[in-house]
Amino acid sequence: MTEPKDMESQRVGIIGGGQLGMMLCQAANRLAVSGVVLTDDPTSPATYFAERDFTAGLDDLSALQKLIEVSDVITFELEAVPDQSLDLLSDAVNNGKVKVHPSVDTLRLIKDKGVQKAWLRDQGLPTLPFILIDEQANSDDLLKEGFCAPVVQKVRRGGYDGKGVQILWNAEDLDRLWPAGSVIEPALPNCTEVAVVVARDQYGEMSAFPPVTMEFDERLNAVSLIVSPGVLEPAEQTKCLQIALDAVGALGAIGVFAVELFISASGEFFINEISPRVHNSGHLTMDGFQHDQFEQHIRAVSGRSIGPIVPRAPAAVMLNLLYEENLSNAHTGAPYSVALDDDHMTFVHWYGKKEAREGRKMGHINAMGHSRDEALARARAGLKVLCSEAFNPSVDL
């Protein structure tokens, strides 16, 4: 079912101006939709592709009011939206001034990891046992609740990309609890980490990209490699897809969502968390699929039908580009996307962040192949090209 053209939103406001906002604006441009951004950084990547941008803190209600006035629908590239801003958005929705997708209630539910975990449990969705602690909690409090090392501490608000998460491996580590409202859950050594990106439209129709598996940079606690389809048994693929669809269906919200899962060493499945937005685990869809996650999100939130999931190759991988000195030649201070091989099977997407610092996420490489191994070999070869002194980002190979 397709909504009549005059009901489709032509102006999408995006709260947040990072690389996710940038790629949402690029997708909006391809669909002839106007992307307008509210960002606290005038040099943020999204400003390169937004039709208009407002530079102000996300708690600046006057700036948010301006975004509401020039938007048909507002969406998010991050969860950390202040409560007072969500209150203003809720009032605007109730007064018929703008649509918000995913809904304000959805963002409130998901942005607090403690609230999200309780919701997952209440929905009967598989999640690890957990307790919620406040800033005064200590190791004795954990032990009284039956939680002993190794455990994971996740701050309830503001954490992302491994920030706000620490693993406490032994009893002595429990004295290093952060003094912050947090979720505590068991650590799962040797687990497989999986993500499923799901799009849901206004009619409740859902499409999911194949589950991907993730590898992490242990030093930076950040994703380093994404592989699609994930290195999973067919039954595991099916189970992950079903759990993700069940979770997004239970939310009942509109847009793209990333459902992160753990598969334990003993074969149990658990939802780690849900992100109410486009996600790092879906970046390989930019080149690996006919309709990427950013286009799917713009389609869904603007009242358009979502596209079919059509892969461009049997396998695709993504390498995260976390800054180090050998990437200095790639850093131009401006965004670009170019092929890194003559076959146009490997691409770099550089985000255009002005400041390059050790470990900062600056871009990613996508590569396709007839197999995972071939795609990964192409990605690694592309990384060598990117790091070479001969690399010229203005030349598309």
N, C-alpha and C positions, 0 to 999 in steps of 0.2 A: 504494500500500500504506500502511495506517495502523497504527501500533503500538497494541496494546491500551491502553485508558485507564489501567489500573493500572501500565503501564510508562512513562507520560508523567511527566516531572518536574514537580512542582508548586512547587518552590522553586528559583529561579535566583539564584545569587550572582554579583554583578557587581564585578569589580575595576576601580575608577576611578569617580569621582563627578561628572564634568563633564557637559556638555550631552548627550553621546552616552549616558551612563549614565542621565540623566534621561529621555530619550526611549525608552530600552529599558525603564525602569520603567513608563512610561506604556503602552507596548505590552503589557507583562506584565499590567498591571492590566486591560486590555481582554480578555485571554485568561484571566482568573481565575487567574493565576500570581503567586506571591509573589516580589517582587523585593527582594533584600537586597544592600546596597552596602558595600564597603570603600573608604573615601576618606580622604585625608590632610587634608581641609578640611571642618570641620563646617558650613560655609555653602555647600557645593557644590550645584549645581542638582539633582542626583539625590536629595538628602535630602528634597526636597519630596514626592517620589512613591514613594520606597522604603518598603516595609512596615517595614523595620528597617535601621539603618545602624551600621557600626562606624567610628569615627574613629581612624585610626592611619596611620603611614607604610606604604607598600606593602612595605617590608622588615621590618615588624613581624610576626614569625612567630607570636606568640601571638594577635594579632588575626586573622591569616589562618587559624589553626587554628579560631578561633571561627566564621569564615565557612564553613569546610569543614563544621563540625558542624551548621550550620543550613541547608545547601544540599544539593539533590539533584544539581545540576550547576552548575559555575562557568564563567563566560565573562569576556570582557575588553572594555573600551571603549578601551583604549590598549595599545600594544606595550611600553612601557617598564616592564616588570615585572622586578624584580631577580632575578638568577640564583638566589639562595638561596630566594626565594619560589617560583620554578618548581620547584626541587628538592623543596620540601615538597609542592607540588601533585602532582608526579610520584609521590612516595611514597604519597600519599593515594589516587591512582588505582590504583596497583599493589596496595594493600591493600583495595580495594573500598569505600572510604569515600565517594567522590564521583566523579562524571564531570567531565571538563573538555573543553569544546568552544569553539573549535577546540583541538586537542590541545596539550599542553606542547611536544612536538617541533615542531609547526607554528609556535608562537610563537617558539621558540628560533631556528628557521630564518629567520623573517621579520624579527624585531626588529633583527638585525644586517644592515645593507644590503649589507655585503661578502659575507656568507654567502648572502644571498638572491640577489645577482647571480650568484655562482658556481653556485648551484642552477639558476637560469634558464638559464644557458649549458649546464650539464650535461644539462638536460632537452630541449635543442634548441629552446627557446622564444626568440623573437627579442628580443635585448637589445643595447644599444650595446656596442662594445668598451670595456673598462675596465681600470684597474689599482687595486690597493690600496696605500695608503701609510700610514706610521706618523707619529708626531708629530715625528720628526726630518727628514722629507722636505723637499726644497727644489726650486726650479725646475729645477736641473740633473738631478735624479732623474726628473722628468717628461719632460724632453727626451730623456734616454737611453732611455726607454721608448717614444719616438715620439709623445708627447703635447705638442702646442703649442697656444697660445691660438687660439681661445676654448675653454675647458674649464669643466666644472662640478665643483665639490667638494661632496661630501655626506658629512657625518660619519656614521660607521657606526652609531652608536647615539644615540637620544634626539631626533633631528630630527623635526619635524612642522610642517604648515601653513606651509611655507617656511622655518622655523627650521632652522638647521644646514645650509643650502644657500647657496652663493654661486657666481656666474658670474665667471670671470676672463677678461675680454674680450681683453686684449692681453698682450704679453710682460712689460711692466712689472708688470701685475697678478699675475703668477705669484709675485712676491716677497711677496704678501699671503696666501699659503697659511696656513690655520689649523693650528696645531700639534696635530693630532688625528688619530687613526685614521680614514681616509676612503676613499671611492670617488672616483676621478677618471674622468670620461668626457667625450667631446666635447660641446660645446654644439651645439644645433640651432636656429640662427636661423630665424625664420619658420615654425616647425613648428606643427601643430595638436595641441592637447592634448585627449585623450579619456579618459573613464572609463567602465567597465562594472561595475555592481554585480551580483554573482552570488550566489544562495543555493543551498546544497547540503545535502541532508538525510542522515540516517543510512543510507539505502538507495542513496545515490549519485545520486539524482535532482537535477537542477539546473534552475533558472530564472534568466533574466537579464533585467534591465530594459534598455530600449533604450539604446544608447551615447549619452552626453551629451558635449557640447563645453564647454570651460571657458575663461573669460577671467580675467585676473589683474590685481590692483592692483600695478603695478610698484613703487610706492613702498614698499608693505608686503610685497611678494612673497607675497601671499595671494590665494586665489580670491575673485573679486568677483561673477561671474555664471556660472550653470550653465544650459544650454539642452537641453531634451529634446523631441523627438528631436534629436540633435546635428546641427550644420550640416555634413553629410557626404553624399557621393554614396552611392547604394544599395550599390555594391560595397564601399565603405569601411565602411559600417555592418556588412555581413556579415562582412568580414574582422576587424573589431574584436571582434565577438561571438564568432567562432570562436576567436580567440587567447585571449580571456578565459575561455571555457569550457574550452579545453585547459589553461590554467594552473591553474584551480581544480580541474579533474579530476585533474591531476597531483599537486596537494597532497593530495588524498584526505581532506580535513578537512571538518568539519561547521560550518555557520554561514553568515554573509554575508561576502563578500570584495569589495573594490574593486580592480579591475585598472586601473591608470593606464597610458595608452599615449601615445606620440608618433607622429604621421605627419609624416615629413620633407617638406620642400619638393619633394623629388624623388619622393615617393610611397612611401617605405619605412616599414614598421611596426616599432615597437620597444616592448617593455614597459618603462615607467619603473620602476614598483614595484608591489607588491601589499600591500594593507592587510588584516590578518586580522580585520576588524571592520566594523561599520557606518561610514559615511564621509560627509564633507561633500558629496560629489558626489551622494549619494542622498537629500538632505534634501527635494528637491522631490517625492519619492514620497509624503510625508506627506499631501499634498492631491491630487497628480496621479494616484494609483493606488489601486485598491481595497485592496490589501494593501501597506503600505509596507515599507521595508527593515528597520525596527525590529521589526515584527511577524514578518517572515520570519525574522529572526535568532532571536527568542524561540521561534518555532515549531520551527526546525531544531534548536537546541541542547537543547530540552526534549523532543525525541523526537516532535514532532508533524509532520504533513505540511505542506509549504510550500504557500502559496496560489498561484493563477494570477496571471499578470501582466496586469492589466486596467486600462488607462488610463481616467481619468474625463473626459479631454478630448484632442483631437488633439495639443495642445502644452502644455508647462509650462516655467516658468523659476523660478530661485531667485536672489534677490539676497542676498549675505552682508551683514550689518549689522556693519561694523567701526566701532567707536565714534568719533564726533566730536561736537563741541558741539551741532550741530543735532539730535542724538538725545537731548538731555538730558531732554526732556519724556516720552520713552518709557521712560526708566530709572526704574523704581520699586523695584528691589531684590528683586522677586519675579517668578516666571515667569508668563506668560500667553500665550494663543493666542486671537486674535480676528480676525474678518473686517474687511477694510479697504474693502469696497465693498458696495453693496446687493444685488448679484447673488451674493454669497458665492463669488466666483471668485478672490479675493485675500485672503491671510491672513498675519498676522505671528505668528511664534513667538519670543517673548522668553524668554531662558534664565534670568533671575533672578539673575545674578551680582551680588554685593553691590558690588564695586568696578568703576566704569567708568573706563577709561583709554584714551587715544588709541590707536586701531588694534586694541583688543581685540575679539574676536568676541563680540557680545552677543546676536545673534539672527539670524533670516533672514526674508525675505518670499518666499512662494510665490504664483505666479499661474498661472492656466490660461487657455487661449484656443483658438480654432479654428485659429490659426496661431501661429508663434513671435512674429511681430511684434505680434499682438494680446496675447499673454501678456506680452511684455516691456513693452508700453504700460501694461497693467494694473498690473504690478509697479512701474513708475516712478510711476504715479499713486498707488499705495498708499504708496510711500515719502514722497510729498508729504503725504499724510494723516498718516502717522506722525510727521513732523517738524513738523506744524502745532501751534500753541498750543492749538487746539481739541481735539486728540486726547485721548480718555479711554479708557485700556486696560480699564476695567471695563464699557465699552459695546461690545457686538458689533454692528456695523452690519448 
